[in-house]
């Protein structure tokens, strides 16, 4: 039986956290002994961790270590994990805590997941540029890089120039859970007289909801028979609210806030759209595909997700949408089975 250590910052709401839960629920525990190490004790998704996973908690480093050179922090860090593993994984890829423990615990092989397009992230986010300068040395200590999309892989190689083993392994989508939750009734209602479109994600710069709101305003100028529901919360919420008011779109765009079960809300809509500036993979797109929603994304997101065709104009894509009385659920079985094969090979 292979012994695997996985290091993850926390299991609060987010795409990385959700993808890890999905992965842990698909592992054959007759072949693997999984130890999951976390650095936060309050975790929204902890209840969803597979019962066969052993969960341990480690102390966090002080915040200031994020901006100190990784090699300096490593020189003074005392790893508390003494158990020997076949594989140690930094699943988070952003956390100094996760990287140090994955590198310093006794293990035969060390793997780090790459969840984002770090090339565009470096250009778009000043804070990330500061953090990257401090932690980039950590990549030299890993044997294998697992990128969640071809776009993420290309960006990582371009920035780091590291010549090691690379694997492209997209995120598992827990379609069984989606199917269970999609029909769990909530008080949320949509306007059945129009074409309802949803978009989900953290309300942050990367996700491009400001771009989507402006594009949707152009749609409404041509045809008022659409409504957009933006599902999620984040630091950009107030800015987005003001933008909606500025464009007089209050009647046509709803910021729903965060839902514990977004799939019921999505399932009441006819289509899904996303206009992220960049992605790692874009799990929400595949979740929408599972629900049978029509999908409208811009061309530049195609490299992060297979078999979804983007549009030159999101506005034109939306204007061609129509209402659906009945949709077929897609369990993405072929997609998920292939990922599990790749995980086992890894």
Secondary structure, DSSP 8 states (H G I E B T S, - for coil): -EEEEEEES--SSSHHHHHHHHHHTS--TTTEEEEEEES-S--TTGGGS-TTSEEEE-----GGGGGS-HHHHHHH------S-EEEEEE-SSS-HHHHHHHHHSSEEEEEEEE-S-HHHHHHH-HHHHHHHHHHGGGGGG-SEEEESSHHHHHHHHHHH---SEEEE------HHHHHHHHTS--S----TTSEEEEEES-SSGGGTHHHHHHHHHHHHHH---EEEEEEB--TTHHHHHHHHHHTT-TTTEEEEE--S-HHHHHHTSSEEEE--S--S--HHHHHHHHTT-EEEEBGGGGGGSTT---BS-HHHHHHT----S-------HHHHHHHHHHHHH-
